[in-house]
Amino acid sequence: MKRLLLATLCALVTSPLFAAERPNVLLIVADDLGWSDVGWHGGFGLTPNMDRLVREGREFDRHYVQPVCTPTRTALMSGRCPGRFGRQALLPSNLRAMPLGTLTFASALKSVGYRTHIAGKWHLGARPEWIPNRYGFDTSYGTLTGAADPWTHKYRAGNPYEDTWHRDGNIFSEEGNATELIAAEALNRITQGGDQPWFIYVPFHAVHTPVDAPEPYKRIYDGVRFHDDPVKHESRLRMAAMVSQLDAKIGEFVAALERSGQRERTLILFTSDNGGIESRKNAYVGSVPDSPFNSENAPLRGEKNMLYEGGIRVCAFANWPGRLIPGKVTAPLYVGDWLPTVAGLVGLEPEGDPRWDGLDRWKVISGEDATPAPRTIYIAHTQGQALLRGDWKIIRSKDAPPQLFDIVNDPYEQENLASARPEKLREMLGLLDAELAKDDPALPADLKGLPH
């Protein structure tokens, strides 16, 4: 009996739930942040706050997302591949991505006593009946659409969702820079007080076009010449300033956690929603110029809206002092892993089968499992699909033959091995077809005819 009690006590003390006492979770998502936009990848953006979080936390070298925004956010919130919900979830759409009643990050943590807040970009449904509060968030603030001008907070001219700056679904006008306002809302929630654990989701609009930031962030780069062409120099300067503004706001979050005594019990998660876009015109209501020299994904191949690594392998890290030892995680992770991982960490057991495609990867993230078994990561797109398994990656596009890469030894996707390795190609195509068969190709009936 004594041995049984001792074993039980040891199991409790060493379990994630007991050790963490249900940590606060600060989930930060950057928008369109390129692989080489940040300091820790040797990029042009000065990011000292995030560099420190990476240095003192767990850097994710192969963190995979969807190639565009709504699909990534769907996978992040649901733990499921977005195509499972219908073809609308594979588009950067303002239609409802997930059915009401879907178990989400917010509703899951709310069920075990968390207060839940979102400050920023929702992009999972822009109508009042689809606001974040209907998916488990206690409060919501920001925009419901996929992007917004940083100064006017407006979407595209003439679009039925041109104005969605809101609080809890109530549309209103507000002066100020969007990144500053969103950060202020998040800081207010971080420092709200009380003993209740919290989940705060901060999906910034930065650094999505329209790209701009207040002048103090531009002055950080005084004396730097980004390009001989003055138009391209100015474009990259705005991008660098917006990256640094994002970094500064994250630094403010960390400082607030430290001042309020919450730092040791807060898990910080950071990811971009997809790779950067290297050049783009401004289609949004406002006076911000176009961005002909914008983000940088090199040495990865491709950019946003592509299935190459530059579109789906993104800047990401986790930081939790005393719980996560510094280091780099080289095993592949998927954005849909975060919900099942955090659920396992806090001891949440969903009622019924949540049908998660993501996996609980805490042991991999923490370093306890340094050599995890191969796993499948499936990424669907309106123009094709990609699948990763072990050392291999396949891309199948509508208008081109399949491409096969040894992604571990050829991370920049320079050599297509589809012809040289026909057996491996057949194997990967079989795995891809099996995942594709789980997707729902239809548009939900109640969404037909609605503007998107």
C-alpha positions in Angstrom: 0.0 0.0 0.0 2.8 2.4 0.9 4.5 1.7 -2.4 1.2 2.3 -4.3 0.6 5.7 -2.5 4.2 6.7 -3.1 3.9 5.8 -6.8 0.7 7.7 -7.1 2.1 10.8 -5.4 5.2 10.7 -7.7 3.0 10.5 -10.7 0.9 13.5 -9.6 3.9 15.6 -8.8 5.6 14.9 -12.2 2.5 15.3 -14.3 2.2 18.4 -16.5 -1.1 19.4 -14.8 0.2 19.3 -11.2 3.5 21.0 -12.1 1.8 23.8 -14.1 -1.3 24.3 -12.0 -3.1 25.0 -15.2 -0.9 27.8 -16.8 -2.1 30.9 -18.4 -1.9 30.6 -22.2 -0.9 33.6 -24.3 -1.3 32.7 -27.9 0.1 35.2 -30.4 -0.3 35.0 -34.1 1.5 37.3 -36.6 -0.1 37.8 -40.0 2.0 37.1 -43.1 5.3 37.1 -41.2 8.1 35.8 -43.5 10.8 33.4 -42.5 13.6 36.0 -42.8 11.7 39.0 -41.5 12.9 38.4 -38.0 16.2 38.7 -36.1 16.5 35.1 -35.0 16.6 34.0 -38.6 19.1 36.6 -39.5 16.5 38.8 -41.2 16.2 42.5 -41.8 13.7 43.1 -38.9 15.0 44.1 -35.5 13.2 41.8 -33.0 15.1 41.9 -29.7 12.1 40.8 -27.6 11.2 37.8 -29.7 14.9 37.0 -30.1 15.2 36.7 -26.3 12.0 34.6 -26.1 13.4 32.2 -28.7 16.9 32.1 -27.0 15.4 31.4 -23.6 12.6 29.1 -24.9 11.9 26.4 -27.5 12.4 27.5 -31.1 10.4 25.4 -33.6 12.4 24.9 -36.7 9.7 23.0 -38.7 6.4 24.5 -37.6 3.9 24.0 -40.4 0.7 25.9 -41.1 -1.7 26.4 -44.0 -0.6 28.6 -46.9 -3.3 31.2 -46.2 -4.9 32.8 -43.2 -8.5 31.4 -42.6 -7.4 27.8 -43.0 -4.5 28.2 -40.5 -6.8 29.9 -38.0 -9.4 27.1 -38.5 -6.8 24.5 -37.7 -5.4 26.4 -34.8 -8.8 26.9 -33.1 -10.2 23.5 -33.8 -7.2 21.1 -33.9 -8.6 19.8 -37.2 -7.5 20.1 -40.8 -9.6 23.0 -42.3 -10.9 21.0 -45.2 -12.9 18.8 -42.9 -15.4 21.7 -42.5 -16.0 22.3 -46.2 -14.3 24.2 -49.0 -15.1 27.6 -47.5 -12.5 26.8 -44.8 -9.7 26.5 -47.4 -10.2 30.0 -48.6 -9.2 33.4 -47.1 -13.0 34.0 -46.7 -15.3 35.9 -44.4 -17.8 33.1 -44.4 -18.2 30.9 -41.3 -15.3 28.5 -41.3 -16.5 26.1 -38.6 -20.0 25.1 -37.5 -21.3 26.7 -34.3 -20.8 24.2 -31.5 -17.3 23.2 -32.8 -15.0 22.5 -29.8 -12.4 25.3 -30.0 -9.4 26.4 -28.1 -11.5 28.9 -26.2 -14.5 26.7 -25.5 -12.2 23.8 -24.4 -10.3 25.9 -21.9 -13.4 27.7 -20.8 -14.9 24.3 -19.9 -12.1 23.8 -17.3 -12.3 27.1 -15.7 -10.3 29.5 -17.9 -11.4 33.0 -18.8 -11.0 33.5 -22.5 -10.3 36.6 -24.6 -9.4 37.5 -28.1 -7.9 40.8 -29.2 -7.2 41.1 -33.0 -8.2 39.5 -36.2 -10.8 36.8 -36.2 -11.3 35.9 -39.9 -13.4 32.8 -39.2 -16.8 34.5 -39.9 -17.6 38.2 -40.3 -21.3 38.2 -39.6 -22.7 39.0 -36.1 -23.9 35.4 -35.6 -20.3 34.1 -36.1 -18.4 36.3 -33.7 -15.7 34.8 -31.4 -18.1 35.0 -28.4 -20.2 32.2 -30.1 -17.1 30.0 -30.1 -16.1 30.2 -26.4 -14.6 33.6 -26.0 -15.8 35.6 -23.0 -14.8 38.8 -24.7 -13.7 39.8 -28.3 -12.2 42.9 -29.8 -10.7 43.8 -33.1 -11.9 43.0 -36.6 -14.0 40.1 -37.9 -12.5 40.3 -41.4 -9.3 39.0 -42.9 -7.4 42.3 -42.8 -7.7 46.0 -42.0 -6.0 49.2 -42.7 -3.8 50.0 -39.6 -5.2 53.5 -39.4 -8.8 53.4 -40.7 -9.4 49.8 -39.5 -11.4 49.3 -42.7 -11.5 46.3 -45.0 -11.9 46.6 -48.8 -13.9 49.4 -50.3 -17.5 48.4 -51.3 -17.2 45.1 -49.5 -20.2 44.3 -47.3 -17.7 43.7 -44.5 -15.9 47.0 -44.9 -16.5 47.9 -41.3 -16.1 45.2 -38.7 -14.0 46.9 -35.9 -16.0 45.7 -33.0 -16.2 44.8 -29.3 -18.2 41.7 -28.6 -19.8 41.9 -32.0 -20.8 45.6 -31.7 -19.3 47.6 -34.6 -17.9 51.0 -33.7 -15.3 53.6 -34.8 -12.1 54.2 -32.9 -9.1 56.4 -33.4 -5.6 54.9 -33.3 -3.2 52.5 -34.8 -4.6 48.9 -35.0 -1.5 47.2 -33.6 -1.3 49.6 -30.7 -5.0 49.3 -29.9 -5.0 45.5 -30.0 -1.9 45.3 -27.8 -3.6 47.7 -25.3 -6.6 45.4 -25.1 -4.5 42.3 -24.6 -2.5 44.1 -21.9 -5.7 45.0 -20.1 -6.8 41.4 -20.1 -3.3 40.2 -19.0 -3.4 42.5 -16.0 -7.1 42.1 -15.2 -6.2 40.4 -11.9 -7.8 37.5 -10.0 -6.7 33.9 -9.5 -8.6 32.4 -12.5 -6.3 31.1 -15.2 -6.7 32.7 -18.6 -6.4 32.1 -22.3 -5.7 35.2 -24.3 -5.5 34.9 -28.1 -3.8 37.8 -29.9 -4.0 37.5 -33.6 -2.3 40.7 -34.8 -3.0 42.2 -38.2 0.7 43.0 -38.4 2.4 42.4 -40.7 -0.3 41.9 -43.3 -0.8 44.6 -46.0 -1.6 47.5 -45.7 1.9 47.7 -44.2 2.6 50.7 -42.0 3.6 51.6 -38.4 3.9 54.8 -36.3 7.0 57.0 -37.0 9.0 55.9 -33.8 9.3 52.4 -35.2 10.6 53.7 -38.5 13.3 55.8 -36.7 14.7 52.5 -35.4 16.1 52.1 -38.9 17.6 55.5 -39.4 20.7 55.1 -41.6 19.7 51.8 -43.0 19.3 51.6 -46.8 17.1 48.7 -47.8 17.2 49.3 -51.6 18.6 51.8 -54.1 15.1 52.3 -55.5 13.6 54.9 -53.2 10.1 53.4 -53.6 11.3 49.9 -52.6 13.4 51.3 -49.8 10.3 53.0 -48.4 8.3 49.9 -48.8 10.8 47.7 -46.9 11.2 50.4 -44.2 7.5 50.3 -43.5 7.7 46.5 -43.3 10.7 46.6 -41.0 9.0 49.1 -38.8 5.8 47.0 -38.5 7.9 44.0 -37.6 9.6 46.0 -34.9 6.3 47.3 -33.7 5.0 43.7 -33.4 8.1 42.8 -31.4 7.8 45.8 -29.1 4.2 44.9 -28.2 5.2 41.4 -27.4 8.0 42.8 -25.2 5.3 44.8 -23.4 3.3 41.6 -22.8 6.3 40.0 -21.2 7.0 43.0 -19.0 3.4 43.1 -17.8 3.6 39.4 -17.0 6.8 40.0 -15.0 5.4 43.0 -13.1 2.2 41.2 -12.2 4.0 38.0 -11.0 2.5 35.8 -13.7 5.5 35.1 -15.9 6.4 31.8 -14.3 2.9 30.4 -14.8 2.3 31.6 -18.3 3.0 29.6 -21.5 3.7 31.9 -24.4 3.0 30.5 -27.9 3.9 32.3 -31.1 3.4 31.6 -34.8 2.8 33.2 -38.1 -0.4 32.2 -39.9 1.6 31.6 -43.2 4.7 32.7 -45.0 5.3 36.3 -46.0 4.2 37.9 -49.2 7.1 39.5 -51.0 5.2 42.2 -53.0 1.6 43.3 -52.9 -0.7 46.1 -53.8 -2.9 47.7 -51.1 -6.5 46.9 -51.7 -7.8 48.3 -48.4 -9.6 51.6 -47.5 -6.9 54.1 -46.5 -3.9 56.0 -47.7 -1.1 53.5 -47.0 1.0 52.9 -50.2 1.5 49.6 -52.0 4.3 47.3 -50.8 6.5 46.4 -53.8 9.4 45.3 -51.6 7.8 43.6 -48.6 8.5 40.3 -46.8 11.3 37.8 -47.2 11.1 34.0 -47.0 14.6 33.1 -48.3 16.3 30.7 -48.2 12.9 28.8 -48.2 11.3 28.4 -51.6 8.0 30.2 -52.2 5.7 32.5 -50.3 2.2 32.9 -49.0 -0.5 31.1 -50.9 2.0 28.4 -52.0 2.6 24.8 -50.8 6.4 25.2 -50.9 8.1 25.7 -47.5 8.1 29.5 -47.8 4.4 29.4 -47.7 3.8 26.9 -44.9 6.9 26.6 -42.7 6.9 29.6 -40.4 8.5 31.5 -37.5 7.3 29.9 -34.3 8.4 29.3 -30.7 7.2 28.6 -27.2 8.4 30.1 -23.9 7.7 29.1 -20.4 10.3 29.9 -17.7 11.2 26.9 -15.6 9.1 24.5 -17.6 10.7 24.6 -21.1 14.4 24.4 -21.3 16.1 26.5 -24.1 16.7 24.7 -27.3 15.5 24.0 -30.9 12.8 21.5 -31.8 13.7 20.1 -35.2 10.8 17.6 -35.3 7.9 18.7 -37.5 4.9 20.3 -35.7 1.6 21.4 -37.1 -0.6 24.4 -36.1 -3.4 21.9 -35.4 -1.3 20.3 -32.7 -1.7 23.2 -30.3 -5.2 22.5 -29.1 -4.7 18.8 -28.3 -1.3 19.7 -26.8 -2.6 22.3 -24.4 -5.6 20.2 -23.6 -3.3 17.4 -22.5 -1.2 19.9 -20.5 -4.1 21.1 -18.5 -5.8 17.7 -18.1 -8.7 18.4 -20.4 -10.6 15.4 -21.6 -13.2 16.3 -24.2 -16.6 14.7 -24.1 -16.9 12.4 -27.2 -14.4 12.3 -30.0 -13.2 15.8 -31.0 -11.8 14.2 -34.2 -8.5 16.1 -33.9 -6.1 15.8 -36.7 -3.4 17.5 -34.5 -1.5 15.5 -31.9 -0.5 16.1 -28.3 3.2 17.0 -28.9 4.1 18.2 -25.4 6.8 15.6 -24.9 8.3 16.5 -28.3 8.1 20.3 -27.5 9.6 19.9 -24.0 12.4 17.7 -25.2 11.3 14.6 -23.3 10.8 12.8 -26.7 13.9 13.8 -28.7 13.3 11.3 -31.5 9.6 11.1 -32.1 8.2 8.5 -34.5 7.3 9.8 -38.0 4.0 11.5 -38.3 1.8 12.7 -41.1 1.1 16.4 -41.7 -1.5 17.1 -44.3 -2.0 20.6 -45.8 -4.8 21.3 -48.2 -5.2 24.3 -50.5 -7.7 25.3 -53.1 -5.1 24.6 -55.8 -3.8 21.3 -54.5 -2.4 19.6 -51.4 0.9 18.8 -49.7 1.8 16.0 -47.3 4.8 15.4 -45.1 5.8 12.1 -43.6 9.2 11.3 -42.2 11.9 12.7 -44.5 9.5 13.2 -47.4 7.2 15.8 -48.7 4.8 15.6 -51.7 3.1 18.5 -53.4 0.2 17.9 -55.8 -1.1 20.8 -57.7 -4.0 21.0 -60.1 -2.0 22.2 -63.1 1.3 20.3 -62.6 2.6 16.7 -62.0 3.3 15.8 -58.4 6.6 16.9 -56.9 8.5 14.8 -54.3 11.2 16.2 -52.1 13.5 14.7 -49.5 12.7 17.6 -47.3 15.2 16.8 -44.5 18.2 16.8 -46.8 16.7 19.2 -49.3 14.8 21.8 -47.2 14.9 24.4 -49.9 13.1 22.1 -52.4 15.7 22.2 -55.2 15.5 18.6 -56.4 12.2 17.0 -57.5 12.6 13.3 -56.9 9.2 12.2 -58.3 10.8 10.5 -61.3 13.8 9.0 -59.5 11.7 7.5 -56.6 8.5 6.1 -58.2 7.8 3.7 -55.3 8.1 6.5 -52.7 5.9 8.7 -54.9 3.2 6.1 -55.0 3.4 5.7 -51.2 3.1 9.4 -50.6 0.2 9.7 -53.1 -1.6 7.0 -51.3 -1.2 8.8 -48.0 -2.3 12.0 -49.6 -5.4 10.5 -51.1 -6.4 9.0 -47.8 -6.3 12.4 -46.1 -8.1 14.1 -49.0 -10.9 11.6 -48.7 -11.6 12.9 -45.2 -12.2 16.5 -46.4 -15.7 17.8 -47.3 -15.6 19.3 -50.8 -19.0 20.9 -50.4 -20.0 24.4 -49.2 -22.4 24.1 -46.3 -26.0 24.7 -47.5 -26.6 27.7 -45.2 -23.6 29.5 -46.6 -24.6 29.4 -50.3 -25.3 32.8 -51.7 -23.8 34.7 -48.9 -21.1 37.4 -49.6 -17.6 36.4 -48.7 
